[in-house]
Amino acid sequence: MADSSVEHFLTELAIQRGASPHTLAAYRRDLARLTALAAGVELASLKPLQLRRGLMALHARSLAPRSIARTLSAWRSYYAWLARRGAIALNPADGLRPPKRARALPKALGIDQTAALLDRPSVEPAAGLQSEPLQVRDAALFELLYSSGLRLSELVSLDWPGGLDLATGEVTVTGKRRKTRTVPVGDKARAALEAWLAVRPQFLRGEEAALFLGRNGTRLTPRQVESRLAQWAQRQGVGVHVHPHMLRHSFASHVLQSSGDLRAVQEMLGHASIAATQIYTHLDFQHLAKIYDAAHPRARSK
């Protein structure tokens, strides 16, 4: 039987903190694991050792370390809420740590792969990509993603006129935590955007403010951009599945390889912490290691 305090906690998350349905569903799932662990005992009575054993059981069931970490975070938040209400004296989840997880490196395209992707098709459009104006739009989409390292949500939320200034070669976006940043727009992206703006009126219906429009004249959705990029990459013969965030990773990796300026890359990506940007140094090392293996006469056996 579910502890009524869990429902009170979830209600407060929804009303006072404005948690999304997705977040609430995740909390509910993680707290259901806590309820199962309690086996009928009040959740407020559980001790750190019992919670630790519960985490070990999740690990034994091959639950991913990321999922275990999220579950522990939900437990910790719930117990912190109980402590604030005076239901418990100490948070039993405070001293617990999730299993360490290997941090997966982001997948980035090589410079040559990126060039192959972004070069305009020299043949007639395939059935999936239809009509020249749509190709002009898609070229502008993908050039801007790579040129400025934008998140997909930032890209589709751009308005015209709005955050894009082609005269100065800059784009201003609002990212995570509603943090605004301004990043450069390269010459090729500017040219692609000018070409799109010349044909954009063909798609415009009413007074839609979105910079990037679909066939029906409404703002493009993230899913539409993902689908178009996958089709474009397949047609260009890149050889790998390309998703929008891969262009952001490629932007970061290539700028870091050229400049070595981690702080500048952090600012352009809009990362709150330099630690989030440092993962690209590993990609840079991989790039150097490949050059070493290929060039050094004694790097590997022939």
C-alpha positions as CSV (number, residue, x, y, z in Angstrom):
1,M,0.0,0.0,0.0
2,A,1.4,3.4,-1.0
3,D,2.5,5.9,1.6
4,S,0.1,8.9,1.5
5,S,3.1,11.2,2.1
6,V,4.4,10.3,-1.3
7,E,1.2,11.7,-2.9
8,H,1.5,14.9,-0.8
9,F,5.1,15.3,-1.9
10,L,4.2,14.8,-5.6
11,T,1.3,17.3,-5.3
12,E,3.7,19.9,-3.9
13,L,6.1,19.3,-6.7
14,A,3.4,19.8,-9.2
15,I,1.7,22.9,-7.7
16,Q,4.5,24.8,-5.9
17,R,7.5,23.9,-8.0
18,G,5.7,23.6,-11.3
19,A,7.2,20.2,-12.1
20,S,6.4,18.9,-15.6
21,P,4.3,15.7,-16.1
22,H,7.5,13.9,-17.3
23,T,9.3,14.9,-14.1
24,L,6.4,13.8,-11.9
25,A,6.2,10.5,-13.7
26,A,9.9,9.9,-13.1
27,Y,9.5,10.8,-9.4
28,R,6.5,8.5,-9.0
29,R,8.4,5.6,-10.6
30,D,11.5,6.1,-8.4
31,L,9.4,6.5,-5.2
32,A,7.5,3.3,-6.1
33,R,10.8,1.5,-5.8
34,L,11.2,3.0,-2.3
35,T,7.7,1.8,-1.4
36,A,8.6,-1.7,-2.6
37,L,11.8,-1.6,-0.6
38,A,9.8,-0.7,2.6
39,A,7.5,-3.7,2.2
40,G,4.7,-2.2,4.2
41,V,6.8,-0.3,6.7
42,E,6.4,3.5,6.9
43,L,8.9,5.2,4.6
44,A,9.9,7.6,7.3
45,S,11.2,4.7,9.4
46,L,13.7,3.4,6.8
47,K,17.4,3.7,7.8
48,P,20.5,4.4,5.6
49,L,21.5,0.8,5.6
50,Q,18.1,-0.3,4.2
51,L,18.3,2.3,1.5
52,R,21.9,1.2,0.6
53,R,20.7,-2.4,0.3
54,G,17.9,-1.1,-1.9
55,L,20.4,0.6,-4.2
56,M,22.5,-2.6,-4.3
57,A,19.5,-4.6,-5.3
58,L,18.8,-2.2,-8.2
59,H,22.4,-2.6,-9.3
60,A,22.1,-6.4,-9.1
61,R,19.1,-6.2,-11.4
62,S,21.4,-4.4,-13.9
63,L,19.6,-1.1,-13.7
64,A,21.8,1.5,-15.4
65,P,24.0,3.6,-13.1
66,R,22.3,6.8,-14.4
67,S,18.9,5.4,-13.5
68,I,20.1,4.4,-10.0
69,A,21.5,7.9,-9.5
70,R,18.2,9.4,-10.5
71,T,16.3,7.1,-8.2
72,L,18.6,8.1,-5.3
73,S,18.1,11.8,-6.1
74,A,14.3,11.3,-5.9
75,W,14.6,9.5,-2.6
76,R,16.9,12.2,-1.2
77,S,14.4,14.9,-2.3
78,Y,11.5,13.1,-0.7
79,Y,13.3,12.6,2.6
80,A,14.5,16.3,2.6
81,W,10.8,17.2,2.2
82,L,9.9,15.0,5.2
83,A,12.7,16.6,7.2
84,R,11.4,20.1,6.4
85,R,7.9,19.1,7.7
86,G,9.4,17.7,10.9
87,A,8.5,14.1,10.1
88,I,12.1,12.9,10.4
89,A,15.2,14.3,12.1
90,L,17.8,13.3,9.5
91,N,17.7,12.5,5.8
92,P,18.7,8.8,5.6
93,A,19.7,9.2,1.9
94,D,22.2,12.0,2.5
95,G,25.3,9.9,2.9
96,L,24.5,7.5,0.1
97,R,26.3,7.6,-3.3
98,P,25.2,6.0,-6.5
99,P,27.5,3.6,-8.4
100,K,30.0,5.3,-10.6
101,R,29.2,5.3,-14.2
102,A,31.5,5.6,-17.2
103,R,30.9,8.9,-18.9
104,A,30.1,8.4,-22.5
105,L,31.9,10.7,-24.9
106,P,29.6,12.7,-27.2
107,K,29.6,11.6,-30.8
108,A,31.1,14.3,-33.1
109,L,31.7,14.3,-36.8
110,G,35.1,14.7,-38.2
111,I,35.9,17.9,-40.1
112,D,35.8,16.1,-43.4
113,Q,32.6,14.4,-42.5
114,T,31.0,17.8,-41.6
115,A,32.1,19.3,-44.9
116,A,30.6,16.4,-46.7
117,L,27.4,16.8,-44.8
118,L,27.0,20.5,-45.3
119,D,28.0,20.8,-48.9
120,R,24.9,21.4,-51.0
121,P,23.6,18.4,-53.0
122,S,24.7,18.5,-56.6
123,V,21.9,16.2,-57.9
124,E,18.2,16.5,-58.0
125,P,16.4,16.0,-54.7
126,A,15.4,12.5,-53.6
127,A,11.8,11.8,-52.8
128,G,12.3,12.3,-49.1
129,L,13.8,15.8,-49.5
130,Q,11.6,17.3,-52.2
131,S,11.7,20.8,-53.6
132,E,14.5,23.3,-53.8
133,P,13.0,25.8,-51.3
134,L,13.0,23.1,-48.6
135,Q,16.6,22.3,-49.3
136,V,17.4,26.0,-49.0
137,R,15.7,26.0,-45.6
138,D,17.4,22.8,-44.5
139,A,20.8,24.1,-45.5
140,A,20.3,27.2,-43.4
141,L,19.1,25.0,-40.4
142,F,22.1,22.7,-40.5
143,E,24.7,25.4,-41.2
144,L,23.4,27.5,-38.2
145,L,23.4,24.4,-35.9
146,Y,27.0,23.7,-36.7
147,S,28.2,27.3,-37.1
148,S,26.9,28.5,-33.7
149,G,26.7,25.2,-31.6
150,L,23.0,25.8,-30.9
151,R,20.8,23.3,-29.0
152,L,17.9,22.0,-31.1
153,S,15.4,23.7,-28.8
154,E,17.2,27.0,-29.3
155,L,17.2,26.6,-33.0
156,V,13.5,26.0,-33.5
157,S,12.6,28.8,-31.0
158,L,14.3,31.5,-33.1
159,D,12.1,34.3,-34.5
160,W,12.5,36.6,-37.4
161,P,13.2,39.4,-36.9
162,G,14.5,38.4,-33.5
163,G,17.7,37.0,-32.1
164,L,19.4,36.7,-35.5
165,D,21.5,39.6,-36.7
166,L,23.1,38.9,-40.1
167,A,24.7,42.4,-40.3
168,T,26.9,41.7,-37.3
169,G,27.0,37.9,-37.8
170,E,25.5,37.0,-34.4
171,V,22.6,35.1,-33.0
172,T,21.2,35.5,-29.5
173,V,19.3,32.6,-27.9
174,T,17.8,31.7,-24.5
175,G,19.1,28.4,-23.3
176,K,18.8,26.3,-20.1
177,R,17.8,28.1,-16.9
178,R,16.6,30.9,-19.2
179,K,20.2,32.0,-19.6
180,T,20.7,34.3,-22.7
181,R,23.9,34.2,-24.7
182,T,25.1,35.6,-28.0
183,V,27.3,33.5,-30.3
184,P,28.9,34.2,-33.8
185,V,27.4,33.1,-37.0
186,G,30.0,32.1,-39.7
187,D,30.0,33.3,-43.2
188,K,28.7,30.1,-44.8
189,A,25.8,30.0,-42.3
190,R,25.1,33.7,-43.0
191,A,24.9,33.0,-46.7
192,A,22.7,30.0,-46.2
193,L,20.4,32.1,-43.9
194,E,20.2,34.9,-46.5
195,A,19.2,32.4,-49.1
196,W,16.5,31.0,-46.8
197,L,15.1,34.5,-45.9
198,A,14.7,35.1,-49.7
199,V,12.4,32.2,-50.1
200,R,10.8,32.2,-46.6
201,P,7.8,34.4,-47.8
202,Q,6.7,31.4,-49.9
203,F,6.0,29.5,-46.7
204,L,4.7,32.4,-44.6
205,R,1.0,32.2,-43.5
206,G,-0.4,35.1,-41.6
207,E,2.1,36.7,-39.1
208,E,4.0,33.6,-37.9
209,A,7.2,34.9,-36.2
210,A,9.2,31.7,-36.4
211,L,12.5,32.0,-38.4
212,F,12.2,28.4,-39.7
213,L,8.8,27.4,-41.2
214,G,7.3,24.1,-42.4
215,R,5.2,23.6,-45.5
216,N,2.1,24.6,-43.6
217,G,3.6,27.9,-42.5
218,T,4.0,27.0,-38.9
219,R,7.1,26.8,-36.7
220,L,9.2,23.7,-37.3
221,T,9.2,21.2,-34.5
222,P,12.3,19.5,-33.2
223,R,11.1,16.2,-34.6
224,Q,10.9,17.6,-38.1
225,V,14.4,18.9,-37.9
226,E,15.7,15.5,-36.7
227,S,13.9,13.8,-39.6
228,R,15.2,16.2,-42.2
229,L,18.8,16.0,-40.9
230,A,18.7,12.2,-40.9
231,Q,17.5,12.2,-44.5
232,W,20.0,14.8,-45.6
233,A,22.9,12.9,-44.0
234,Q,21.9,9.7,-45.7
235,R,21.6,11.4,-49.0
236,Q,25.0,13.1,-48.6
237,G,26.6,9.7,-48.0
238,V,28.0,10.6,-44.5
239,G,27.8,7.0,-43.5
240,V,26.5,7.5,-39.9
241,H,23.2,8.5,-38.4
242,V,23.4,12.2,-37.8
243,H,21.2,13.9,-35.2
244,P,21.1,17.7,-34.4
245,H,23.0,17.5,-31.1
246,M,25.9,15.8,-33.0
247,L,26.4,19.1,-34.9
248,R,26.6,20.9,-31.6
249,H,29.2,18.4,-30.4
250,S,31.1,18.8,-33.7
251,F,31.1,22.6,-33.3
252,A,32.5,22.3,-29.8
253,S,35.1,19.7,-30.7
254,H,36.3,21.5,-33.9
255,V,36.5,24.9,-32.2
256,L,38.5,23.4,-29.3
257,Q,40.9,21.6,-31.7
258,S,41.6,24.9,-33.5
259,S,41.7,27.3,-30.6
260,G,42.4,25.3,-27.4
261,D,40.3,27.9,-25.6
262,L,38.1,25.9,-23.3
263,R,36.5,28.9,-21.6
264,A,35.4,30.4,-24.9
265,V,33.8,27.1,-25.9
266,Q,32.1,27.0,-22.6
267,E,30.6,30.4,-23.1
268,M,29.5,29.7,-26.7
269,L,27.8,26.4,-25.6
270,G,26.1,28.1,-22.7
271,H,27.4,25.6,-20.1
272,A,27.0,26.7,-16.5
273,S,30.1,24.7,-15.5
274,I,33.5,24.3,-17.1
275,A,33.2,20.6,-16.2
276,A,30.5,20.1,-18.7
277,T,32.8,21.5,-21.4
278,Q,35.9,19.5,-20.4
279,I,34.5,16.3,-22.0
280,Y,35.4,17.8,-25.3
281,T,39.1,17.7,-24.3
282,H,38.8,13.9,-24.5
283,L,37.5,14.2,-28.0
284,D,40.4,16.5,-28.8
285,F,42.8,13.9,-27.3
286,Q,41.2,11.1,-29.4
287,H,41.8,13.3,-32.5
288,L,45.4,13.8,-31.7
289,A,45.9,10.1,-30.9
290,K,44.6,9.1,-34.3
291,I,47.0,11.5,-35.9
292,Y,49.8,10.0,-33.8
293,D,48.9,6.5,-34.8
294,A,48.8,7.3,-38.4
295,A,51.9,9.5,-38.6
296,H,54.5,8.2,-36.0
297,P,56.8,5.6,-37.6
298,R,56.9,3.5,-34.4
299,A,53.3,4.1,-33.1
300,R,52.1,0.6,-34.1
301,S,53.4,-2.5,-35.8
302,K,53.1,-2.5,-39.5
